[in-house]
Amino acid sequence: MSEILPGPVCHSCGMLIMKQEEFGSEANHVMNTSYCKYCYWKGQFTEPDITKEQMIEKLADAMKVGKNISDEEAKEMAWGRMKLLKRWKDK
């Protein structure tokens, strides 16, 4: 059975979006409810060339803050979450 993410979450980085102003936007300033403003702004990804591996590293580093887990555990947790997200689903 697959994990169900609490919503709404950014479908690029997995961040839980808590406030309306944290959502991304389209080029015409319409809110995009699939992504956060840190990943998707004015109709484009803020890091369009980031690879799956680079995003795993980025998320793993964030997940390790305040936790006593290894790099490998953090990377496994990051990929476990990322594979549920639209941007990374088929990668």
Residue pairs with C-beta under 8 A, 6 or more apart in sequence:
2 84
3 80
3 81
3 84
5 14
5 81
5 84
6 16
8 16
8 17
8 23
8 33
9 15
9 16
9 17
9 85
10 17
10 24
10 34
10 35
10 36
10 38
10 39
10 40
10 85
11 34
11 35
11 85
11 86
11 87
12 35
12 36
12 39
12 40
12 45
12 55
12 85
12 86
12 87
12 88
13 36
13 38
13 39
13 55
13 58
13 59
13 85
14 59
14 81
14 82
14 84
14 85
15 22
15 36
15 38
15 39
17 23
17 36
20 31
21 37
22 36
22 37
23 31
23 32
23 33
23 35
23 36
23 37
24 31
24 32
24 34
24 35
24 36
24 37
24 39
24 40
24 41
25 31
25 32
25 37
25 40
25 41
25 42
25 43
26 32
26 42
26 43
27 42
27 43
27 44
28 43
29 42
32 40
34 40
34 86
35 45
35 87
38 46
39 45
39 46
39 47
40 46
50 58
52 82
52 88
52 91
55 78
55 82
55 88
56 75
56 78
56 79
56 82
57 75
59 78
59 81
59 82
60 71
60 74
60 75
60 77
60 78
61 74
63 69
63 74
63 77
63 78
64 71
64 74
67 74
69 77
82 88
83 89
